[in-house]
Amino acid sequence: MLTVKPLNGQVAFVQGGSRGIGAAIVKRLASDGAAVAFTYVSSANKAEEIVATISCAGGKALAIRADSADDVSLQQAIRQTVTTFGRLDILVNSAGVLIWGNLEELTLDDIDRTLAVNIRSVFVASQEAAHHMSSGGRIINIGSTNAERIPMEGGSIYAMSKSALVGLTKGMARDLGPKGITVNNVQPGPVDTDMNPANGESAEYIKGLIALARYGKDEEIASFVAYLARPEAGYITGASLTIDGGFSA
């Protein structure tokens, strides 16, 4: 019996899709039937490995080198996706930078880089994607539970950027609602990635703050994103949805 995958015939674009949570999202959307394009900056080998894995499984994938802080490159990457696959249905904004440091040590360049990638790129990609999406389109932002809780010093500008993403998500949901496009913000807690490994320097302290006493897995975040991309999630928009093992409980 032939099983119909939930995202068959759809096209997704993931900015920041070669590592960590972004890579898990690319793989999950592809396994659910979507053709997936994604961006990378320096992880070319990892990007090509993802494309090869998806292709070997019978899926379609395209890796595009584009810095999320470069507006023109990001816009062109989305247009290339539409040219290659013929449409765009799903945008996942998963690119992010984590600049951690005491307030007295941070620089204006740190703030500018954080805002450029964590906020400006979301606006630029969403604006471009909206031109190509029709009713049923999905925009899914990857935020952080740190928008609501920073239990240690050093996270001021990161928390600022993720808090701003909450407001941007709400505003875009209002703007794009009349077109039938939903916009949501997924807020992971501590997840085991190379940016924040489960065996890192502060890992044991962080685990003590989590109700489940463990780091999340990138596949768990990807499954949540995949649900929001499906037709049955069509009445969810403007929401910030936390998946953090009870970190913020």
Buried (B, 14 or more C-beta within 10 A) or exposed (E): EEEEEBBEEBBBBBBBBBBBBBBBBBBBBBBBBBBBBBBBBEBEEBBBBBBEBBEEEEBBBBBBBBBBBBBEBBBBBBBBBBEEBEBBBBBBBBBBBBBBBEEEEBEEEBBEBBBBBBBBBBBBBBBBBBEBBEEBBBBBBBBBBBBBBBEEEBBBBBBBBBBBBBEBBBEBBEBBEEEEBBBBBBBBBBBBBEEBEBEBEEBEEBBEBBEEEEBBBBEBBBBBBBBBBBEEBEEBBBBBBBBBBEBBE
